[in-house]
């Protein structure tokens, strides 16, 4: 199995799952209150940041190899 060409989406997904797990654990321990009105925008923002990072890395790599 080869390494992904752009690691940013993989790393973004891993960090997202880690944060989601921590948030759900804190909610179960009654240390954090989560509402969809706060969670959904955070998900959209995270997807946008990961997409921008992947695009920036791809543009940087394509300029370097030419």
N, C-alpha and C positions, 0 to 999 in steps of 0.2 A: 504494500500500500504506500503510495507516494504522498508527500506532504502537499497540502493545498497551495495553490499558486498565490492566493491572497489570504493570509492568516487572519486579517482583521475581522471578517464575519464569524469565523470560528471562535476567536477570542471574545468577540462581542456576545455571541450566544452563550459561551461558557460563563462569562461574568454576569450576564442576565439571569441565567438559571441559578447561579450562586446567590445573587441578590434576592431573587424571588424566594428561594428557600429560606434565607435568613429572615426575610420579611414575614413569611408565613409562620415560621417558628415563633417570632416575636409576637405575632398576632395571637397565636395559640396560648402564649404565656401571659396574655393580657398586658403586654408592654407596648403595643402598637395598635392603632386603629386604622384599618385600611378601608377606603371607599373607592368604588370604581371611578368616581369623578376625579380622583387623584391618580389612580393606577393607570388608567387608559392613556392619558396624555404622556405619562412617563414612558410607557411602552412605545408610543409613536416617536417620541424624542430619541429614545435609545436606538430604534431602527434607523432613524435619520442620521444619527451620528455615526453609526457603524457603516452605513452606506457611503457617507462622505469620506470616512477613513479608508474604506476599500477603494474608492475612486481615486483618492489622493495617492495611495500606495501604488495603484496600477499606473497612474500617469507618471509617477516618479520612476517606476521600473521601466516603462516603455521609453522614456527619454534617456535613461542610463544605458540601455542595451543598443540603441541606435548609433 
